[in-house]
Amino acid sequence: MGDTRGDGNEGTADGRVAAARTGADPLHVPVMLDRIVEVLAPALDRPGAVVVDGTLGLGGHSEALLRARPRARLVGVDRDTTALERSAARLAPHADRVHLVHALYSEIPRALDEAGADRADAVLLDLGVSSPQLDETDRGFAYAHDAPLDMRMDRTQALTAAEIVNTYPVSELTRVLRTYGEERFASRVARAIERRRAQGPLDSTRELAELVRDAIPAATRRTGGHPAKRTFQGLRIEVNAELSILERALPAALSRLAVGGRIAVLSYHSLEDRLTKKAFAALATDTTPPDLPVPLPDRQPELRLLTRGAELPTDEENERNPRAQSARLRVAERVRPARQ
């Protein structure tokens, strides 16, 4: 969402929170910033061109795009009211070209309507957890800190990680951890949670992280990072309905992308990247029936893929910004109007 990403547990520091509240924090480096500007700016050359940042966060990518294209307008979208407040402060020098909307990024068409824009010339979706969410430890995204089991990106919603952990049947917990967390030992972790919650509510990130560590075989714990990483990912995705929102967001954003417009998606795990790849591929393929001798004009590709597979951050960026290490970038350009 506009700034540093990852699983929320590499290099976080409480000392950064106060600085982030005032807007830009020099330690919050947007992931693949130069590359995002490079691929999206060409679509913003016309006066009044509209860029939609569907996951605004601290507004780092948006700020760079507004600077690169002084005649472009921004429609910034975020489900997190705290992120909107902080990005508004950061983007204040460009306030006459900025329209911010509290919404899910699957609601990009509504955000464009509110801003009085028919089409987007560029769209950015920087998925995962944003810096404001990571650095407020009481929001419960990080297993590196003790905090309430919350994990809500939008704190106006009701469902929290604590409710999932304490009320989901073991079969549902197993599904969440296996499907969304890609946890090999999902059933073991779910059963351990069931045993623990029989003693009373489980509501601490640290206690959950320790419980997960103890539930996973010792040999497995020695590799692959913190043993709780996958469990926290699975819970976070379930709390925030991240994959179902992404499934709706991609076609919604593409439906309002102008011809010649570009969309860039930064993913941080394979589930997000697969959905993005599938959505782009479906519109970048000639769907003329194979038995016809010539291509049908109305079945020609709507998108042109601008990245070969998923692009990765450079080694230099990974070293400078550990949260970038899992990033995967896919970019496409609309070459034909959307089929009606």
One Martini backbone bead per residue (centre of mass of N, CA, C, O) as a GRO file, in nm:
protein
  340
    1MET     BB    1   0.067   0.055   0.029
    2GLY     BB    2   0.302   0.266  -0.093
    3ASP     BB    3   0.505   0.087   0.083
    4THR     BB    4   0.632  -0.101   0.287
    5ARG     BB    5   0.672  -0.458   0.294
    6GLY     BB    6   0.542  -0.778   0.412
    7ASP     BB    7   0.499  -0.967   0.716
    8GLY     BB    8   0.580  -0.758   0.966
    9ASN     BB    9   0.896  -0.870   1.089
   10GLU     BB   10   1.105  -0.677   0.942
   11GLY     BB   11   1.256  -0.409   1.093
   12THR     BB   12   1.086  -0.311   1.306
   13ALA     BB   13   1.005   0.016   1.477
   14ASP     BB   14   0.877   0.219   1.713
   15GLY     BB   15   1.036   0.489   1.632
   16ARG     BB   16   0.865   0.532   1.349
   17VAL     BB   17   0.573   0.618   1.418
   18ALA     BB   18   0.586   0.925   1.465
   19ALA     BB   19   0.695   0.995   1.184
   20ALA     BB   20   0.459   0.871   1.019
   21ARG     BB   21   0.232   1.072   1.121
   22THR     BB   22   0.366   1.319   0.941
   23GLY     BB   23   0.434   1.110   0.699
   24ALA     BB   24   0.724   1.099   0.591
   25ASP     BB   25   0.963   0.827   0.600
   26PRO     BB   26   1.285   0.748   0.524
   27LEU     BB   27   1.243   0.432   0.610
   28HIS     BB   28   0.998   0.440   0.403
   29VAL     BB   29   1.034   0.243   0.127
   30PRO     BB   30   0.919   0.201  -0.161
   31VAL     BB   31   0.850  -0.050  -0.362
   32MET     BB   32   0.983  -0.024  -0.661
   33LEU     BB   33   0.973   0.283  -0.736
   34ASP     BB   34   1.123   0.336  -1.006
   35ARG     BB   35   0.965   0.119  -1.167
   36ILE     BB   36   0.683   0.233  -1.132
   37VAL     BB   37   0.737   0.501  -1.270
   38GLU     BB   38   0.840   0.387  -1.540
   39VAL     BB   39   0.563   0.224  -1.615
   40LEU     BB   40   0.337   0.463  -1.554
   41ALA     BB   41   0.411   0.749  -1.663
   42PRO     BB   42   0.349   0.715  -1.977
   43ALA     BB   43   0.022   0.720  -1.907
   44LEU     BB   44   0.058   1.048  -1.786
   45ASP     BB   45   0.092   1.280  -2.021
   46ARG     BB   46  -0.173   1.388  -2.015
   47PRO     BB   47  -0.384   1.616  -1.932
   48GLY     BB   48  -0.550   1.489  -1.652
   49ALA     BB   49  -0.445   1.240  -1.572
   50VAL     BB   50  -0.524   0.920  -1.412
   51VAL     BB   51  -0.433   0.796  -1.092
   52VAL     BB   52  -0.463   0.483  -0.920
   53ASP     BB   53  -0.439   0.421  -0.570
   54GLY     BB   54  -0.566   0.136  -0.410
   55THR     BB   55  -0.301   0.135  -0.190
   56LEU     BB   56  -0.180   0.397  -0.039
   57GLY     BB   57  -0.095   0.445   0.248
   58LEU     BB   58   0.177   0.675   0.255
   59GLY     BB   59   0.217   0.771  -0.061
   60GLY     BB   60   0.491   0.717  -0.216
   61HIS     BB   61   0.414   0.650  -0.507
   62SER     BB   62   0.227   0.892  -0.557
   63GLU     BB   63   0.428   1.116  -0.514
   64ALA     BB   64   0.620   1.034  -0.748
   65LEU     BB   65   0.406   1.061  -0.976
   66LEU     BB   66   0.331   1.360  -0.930
   67ARG     BB   67   0.619   1.462  -0.985
   68ALA     BB   68   0.656   1.332  -1.274
   69ARG     BB   69   0.333   1.438  -1.319
   70PRO     BB   70   0.208   1.759  -1.289
   71ARG     BB   71  -0.083   1.689  -1.460
   72ALA     BB   72  -0.176   1.484  -1.270
   73ARG     BB   73  -0.413   1.272  -1.112
   74LEU     BB   74  -0.538   1.157  -0.789
   75VAL     BB   75  -0.671   0.838  -0.676
   76GLY     BB   76  -0.704   0.757  -0.339
   77VAL     BB   77  -0.705   0.429  -0.182
   78ASP     BB   78  -0.841   0.318   0.144
   79ARG     BB   79  -0.936   0.120   0.434
   80ASP     BB   80  -0.743   0.307   0.604
   81THR     BB   81  -0.772   0.590   0.790
   82THR     BB   82  -0.480   0.634   0.879
   83ALA     BB   83  -0.355   0.635   0.597
   84LEU     BB   84  -0.514   0.878   0.488
   85GLU     BB   85  -0.407   1.087   0.686
   86ARG     BB   86  -0.103   1.058   0.619
   87SER     BB   87  -0.118   1.101   0.309
   88ALA     BB   88  -0.240   1.383   0.318
   89ALA     BB   89   0.012   1.512   0.440
   90ARG     BB   90   0.215   1.427   0.217
   91LEU     BB   91   0.015   1.546  -0.030
   92ALA     BB   92  -0.038   1.855   0.017
   93PRO     BB   93   0.128   1.989  -0.226
   94HIS     BB   94  -0.111   1.822  -0.419
   95ALA     BB   95  -0.418   1.876  -0.339
   96ASP     BB   96  -0.542   1.974  -0.625
   97ARG     BB   97  -0.472   1.649  -0.732
   98VAL     BB   98  -0.640   1.517  -0.484
   99HIS     BB   99  -0.835   1.209  -0.418
  100LEU     BB  100  -0.982   1.069  -0.132
  101VAL     BB  101  -1.076   0.720  -0.041
  102HIS     BB  102  -1.287   0.522   0.157
  103ALA     BB  103  -1.187   0.198   0.048
  104LEU     BB  104  -1.186  -0.056  -0.141
  105TYR     BB  105  -1.013  -0.171  -0.425
  106SER     BB  106  -1.285  -0.290  -0.549
  107GLU     BB  107  -1.396   0.037  -0.554
  108ILE     BB  108  -1.278   0.204  -0.794
  109PRO     BB  109  -1.525   0.298  -0.954
  110ARG     BB  110  -1.639   0.474  -0.724
  111ALA     BB  111  -1.393   0.657  -0.690
  112LEU     BB  112  -1.405   0.774  -0.974
  113ASP     BB  113  -1.685   0.894  -0.953
  114GLU     BB  114  -1.623   1.086  -0.712
  115ALA     BB  115  -1.387   1.230  -0.897
  116GLY     BB  116  -1.496   1.258  -1.202
  117ALA     BB  117  -1.400   0.981  -1.347
  118ASP     BB  118  -1.407   0.756  -1.613
  119ARG     BB  119  -1.091   0.702  -1.615
  120ALA     BB  120  -0.787   0.520  -1.608
  121ASP     BB  121  -0.434   0.548  -1.682
  122ALA     BB  122  -0.355   0.442  -1.388
  123VAL     BB  123  -0.268   0.147  -1.184
  124LEU     BB  124  -0.220   0.071  -0.831
  125LEU     BB  125  -0.124  -0.243  -0.659
  126ASP     BB  126  -0.022  -0.270  -0.315
  127LEU     BB  127   0.000  -0.533  -0.142
  128GLY     BB  128  -0.083  -0.596   0.178
  129VAL     BB  129   0.104  -0.455   0.427
  130SER     BB  130   0.141  -0.158   0.577
  131SER     BB  131   0.326   0.056   0.757
  132PRO     BB  132   0.110   0.158   0.955
  133GLN     BB  133   0.036  -0.134   1.044
  134LEU     BB  134   0.316  -0.238   1.137
  135ASP     BB  135   0.405   0.011   1.341
  136GLU     BB  136   0.145  -0.063   1.497
  137THR     BB  137   0.159  -0.299   1.732
  138ASP     BB  138  -0.156  -0.302   1.831
  139ARG     BB  139  -0.261  -0.448   1.552
  140GLY     BB  140  -0.130  -0.754   1.521
  141PHE     BB  141   0.069  -0.836   1.265
  142ALA     BB  142   0.313  -0.904   1.459
  143TYR     BB  143   0.525  -1.157   1.603
  144ALA     BB  144   0.754  -0.956   1.731
  145HIS     BB  145   0.504  -0.863   1.903
  146ASP     BB  146   0.307  -0.774   2.171
  147ALA     BB  147  -0.047  -0.820   2.102
  148PRO     BB  148  -0.336  -0.800   1.990
  149LEU     BB  149  -0.564  -0.996   1.806
  150ASP     BB  150  -0.635  -0.843   1.506
  151MET     BB  151  -0.556  -0.748   1.177
  152ARG     BB  152  -0.700  -0.489   1.087
  153MET     BB  153  -0.718  -0.264   0.832
  154ASP     BB  154  -1.022  -0.209   0.914
  155ARG     BB  155  -1.138  -0.078   1.221
  156THR     BB  156  -1.460  -0.091   1.140
  157GLN     BB  157  -1.456  -0.377   1.162
  158ALA     BB  158  -1.526  -0.681   1.337
  159LEU     BB  159  -1.324  -0.880   1.245
  160THR     BB  160  -1.081  -1.083   1.408
  161ALA     BB  161  -0.829  -1.288   1.502
  162ALA     BB  162  -0.949  -1.369   1.775
  163GLU     BB  163  -1.214  -1.482   1.667
  164ILE     BB  164  -1.096  -1.704   1.497
  165VAL     BB  165  -0.923  -1.851   1.715
  166ASN     BB  166  -1.186  -1.882   1.927
  167THR     BB  167  -1.435  -1.992   1.705
  168TYR     BB  168  -1.322  -2.172   1.508
  169PRO     BB  169  -1.318  -2.452   1.380
  170VAL     BB  170  -1.077  -2.671   1.314
  171SER     BB  171  -1.142  -2.703   1.012
  172GLU     BB  172  -1.130  -2.394   0.950
  173LEU     BB  173  -0.850  -2.336   1.053
  174THR     BB  174  -0.708  -2.529   0.864
  175ARG     BB  175  -0.794  -2.394   0.603
  176VAL     BB  176  -0.667  -2.117   0.650
  177LEU     BB  177  -0.370  -2.214   0.695
  178ARG     BB  178  -0.341  -2.377   0.430
  179THR     BB  179  -0.452  -2.177   0.208
  180TYR     BB  180  -0.330  -1.887   0.317
  181GLY     BB  181  -0.052  -1.994   0.468
  182GLU     BB  182   0.084  -2.255   0.364
  183GLU     BB  183   0.058  -2.479   0.595
  184ARG     BB  184   0.165  -2.795   0.658
  185PHE     BB  185   0.071  -2.780   0.989
  186ALA     BB  186  -0.232  -2.695   1.028
  187SER     BB  187  -0.362  -2.916   1.209
  188ARG     BB  188  -0.167  -2.888   1.447
  189VAL     BB  189  -0.221  -2.593   1.507
  190ALA     BB  190  -0.529  -2.610   1.544
  191ARG     BB  191  -0.520  -2.810   1.784
  192ALA     BB  192  -0.352  -2.628   1.970
  193ILE     BB  193  -0.560  -2.403   1.983
  194GLU     BB  194  -0.790  -2.568   2.102
  195ARG     BB  195  -0.649  -2.641   2.367
  196ARG     BB  196  -0.595  -2.350   2.464
  197ARG     BB  197  -0.895  -2.226   2.452
  198ALA     BB  198  -1.010  -2.413   2.680
  199GLN     BB  199  -0.867  -2.212   2.905
  200GLY     BB  200  -0.913  -1.958   2.720
  201PRO     BB  201  -0.852  -1.684   2.575
  202LEU     BB  202  -0.680  -1.600   2.270
  203ASP     BB  203  -0.501  -1.260   2.250
  204SER     BB  204  -0.187  -1.312   2.175
  205THR     BB  205   0.076  -1.293   1.967
  206ARG     BB  206   0.296  -1.428   2.133
  207GLU     BB  207   0.141  -1.682   2.217
  208LEU     BB  208   0.082  -1.779   1.934
  209ALA     BB  209   0.375  -1.801   1.832
  210GLU     BB  210   0.459  -2.013   2.048
  211LEU     BB  211   0.250  -2.226   1.979
  212VAL     BB  212   0.339  -2.273   1.689
  213ARG     BB  213   0.628  -2.352   1.743
  214ASP     BB  214   0.551  -2.607   1.921
  215ALA     BB  215   0.374  -2.752   1.684
  216ILE     BB  216   0.634  -2.764   1.526
  217PRO     BB  217   0.874  -2.928   1.414
  218ALA     BB  218   1.200  -2.889   1.487
  219ALA     BB  219   1.326  -2.925   1.204
  220THR     BB  220   1.146  -2.698   1.071
  221ARG     BB  221   1.226  -2.451   1.258
  222ARG     BB  222   1.530  -2.417   1.130
  223THR     BB  223   1.361  -2.317   0.876
  224GLY     BB  224   1.202  -2.042   0.706
  225GLY     BB  225   1.184  -1.892   0.954
  226HIS     BB  226   0.931  -1.816   1.128
  227PRO     BB  227   0.686  -2.038   1.226
  228ALA     BB  228   0.441  -1.805   1.229
  229LYS     BB  229   0.419  -1.676   0.947
  230ARG     BB  230   0.186  -1.845   0.812
  231THR     BB  231  -0.032  -1.804   1.023
  232PHE     BB  232  -0.047  -1.494   1.004
  233GLN     BB  233  -0.117  -1.484   0.709
  234GLY     BB  234  -0.382  -1.644   0.718
  235LEU     BB  235  -0.533  -1.462   0.920
  236ARG     BB  236  -0.509  -1.194   0.765
  237ILE     BB  237  -0.662  -1.284   0.511
  238GLU     BB  238  -0.926  -1.356   0.657
  239VAL     BB  239  -0.991  -1.091   0.798
  240ASN     BB  240  -0.956  -0.917   0.501
  241ALA     BB  241  -1.035  -1.068   0.239
  242GLU     BB  242  -0.800  -1.046   0.021
  243LEU     BB  243  -0.866  -1.245  -0.218
  244SER     BB  244  -1.159  -1.163  -0.280
  245ILE     BB  245  -1.090  -0.870  -0.338
  246LEU     BB  246  -0.889  -0.919  -0.568
  247GLU     BB  247  -1.088  -1.069  -0.756
  248ARG     BB  248  -1.260  -0.802  -0.787
  249ALA     BB  249  -1.048  -0.576  -0.851
  250LEU     BB  250  -0.925  -0.646  -1.123
  251PRO     BB  251  -1.180  -0.619  -1.308
  252ALA     BB  252  -1.259  -0.338  -1.207
  253ALA     BB  253  -1.004  -0.186  -1.297
  254LEU     BB  254  -0.997  -0.283  -1.597
  255SER     BB  255  -1.280  -0.158  -1.677
  256ARG     BB  256  -1.135   0.155  -1.625
  257LEU     BB  257  -0.916   0.123  -1.835
  258ALA     BB  258  -0.756   0.283  -2.058
  259VAL     BB  259  -0.645   0.322  -2.353
  260GLY     BB  260  -0.300   0.302  -2.269
  261GLY     BB  261  -0.322   0.194  -2.004
  262ARG     BB  262  -0.187   0.111  -1.673
  263ILE     BB  263  -0.103  -0.185  -1.471
  264ALA     BB  264   0.012  -0.239  -1.129
  265VAL     BB  265   0.132  -0.533  -0.941
  266LEU     BB  266   0.206  -0.594  -0.599
  267SER     BB  267   0.330  -0.886  -0.463
  268TYR     BB  268   0.392  -1.123  -0.158
  269HIS     BB  269   0.252  -1.386  -0.272
  270SER     BB  270   0.142  -1.654  -0.455
  271LEU     BB  271  -0.163  -1.600  -0.442
  272GLU     BB  272  -0.163  -1.318  -0.563
  273ASP     BB  273   0.005  -1.375  -0.821
  274ARG     BB  274  -0.189  -1.581  -0.950
  275LEU     BB  275  -0.433  -1.394  -0.982
  276THR     BB  276  -0.292  -1.187  -1.159
  277LYS     BB  277  -0.198  -1.369  -1.387
  278LYS     BB  278  -0.482  -1.469  -1.468
  279ALA     BB  279  -0.614  -1.194  -1.532
  280PHE     BB  280  -0.414  -1.106  -1.750
  281ALA     BB  281  -0.421  -1.357  -1.939
  282ALA     BB  282  -0.726  -1.343  -2.018
  283LEU     BB  283  -0.666  -1.045  -2.173
  284ALA     BB  284  -0.389  -1.157  -2.344
  285THR     BB  285  -0.585  -1.337  -2.527
  286ASP     BB  286  -0.673  -1.515  -2.798
  287THR     BB  287  -1.031  -1.624  -2.847
  288THR     BB  288  -1.026  -1.764  -3.097
  289PRO     BB  289  -1.130  -2.019  -3.245
  290PRO     BB  290  -0.924  -2.275  -3.361
  291ASP     BB  291  -1.109  -2.340  -3.634
  292LEU     BB  292  -1.038  -2.070  -3.737
  293PRO     BB  293  -0.855  -1.905  -3.993
  294VAL     BB  294  -0.918  -1.626  -3.846
  295PRO     BB  295  -0.907  -1.367  -3.661
  296LEU     BB  296  -1.109  -1.207  -3.434
  297PRO     BB  297  -1.147  -0.887  -3.354
  298ASP     BB  298  -1.325  -0.939  -3.076
  299ARG     BB  299  -1.077  -1.160  -2.974
  300GLN     BB  300  -0.867  -0.980  -2.901
  301PRO     BB  301  -0.649  -0.851  -2.711
  302GLU     BB  302  -0.657  -0.616  -2.433
  303LEU     BB  303  -0.368  -0.698  -2.341
  304ARG     BB  304  -0.027  -0.602  -2.255
  305LEU     BB  305   0.257  -0.738  -2.152
  306LEU     BB  306   0.538  -0.576  -1.966
  307THR     BB  307   0.609  -0.843  -1.827
  308ARG     BB  308   0.823  -1.116  -1.767
  309GLY     BB  309   0.644  -1.212  -1.570
  310ALA     BB  310   0.788  -1.166  -1.258
  311GLU     BB  311   0.922  -0.908  -1.105
  312LEU     BB  312   1.213  -0.825  -0.923
  313PRO     BB  313   1.400  -0.712  -0.706
  314THR     BB  314   1.686  -0.604  -0.638
  315ASP     BB  315   1.954  -0.672  -0.451
  316GLU     BB  316   1.987  -0.387  -0.345
  317GLU     BB  317   1.698  -0.353  -0.235
  318ASN     BB  318   1.692  -0.597  -0.045
  319GLU     BB  319   1.921  -0.486   0.135
  320ARG     BB  320   1.782  -0.207   0.203
  321ASN     BB  321   1.477  -0.364   0.187
  322PRO     BB  322   1.346  -0.639   0.329
  323ARG     BB  323   1.036  -0.604   0.246
  324ALA     BB  324   1.098  -0.664  -0.074
  325GLN     BB  325   1.176  -0.972  -0.114
  326SER     BB  326   0.862  -1.077  -0.196
  327ALA     BB  327   0.831  -0.923  -0.447
  328ARG     BB  328   0.587  -0.890  -0.727
  329LEU     BB  329   0.580  -0.777  -1.069
  330ARG     BB  330   0.295  -0.664  -1.266
  331VAL     BB  331   0.240  -0.553  -1.613
  332ALA     BB  332  -0.018  -0.369  -1.800
  333GLU     BB  333  -0.176  -0.292  -2.122
  334ARG     BB  334  -0.421  -0.129  -2.284
  335VAL     BB  335  -0.529  -0.200  -2.642
  336ARG     BB  336  -0.838  -0.243  -2.581
  337PRO     BB  337  -1.143  -0.236  -2.532
  338ALA     BB  338  -1.372  -0.340  -2.339
  339ARG     BB  339  -1.583  -0.581  -2.319
  340GLN     BB  340  -1.948  -0.594  -2.323
   0.00000   0.00000   0.00000
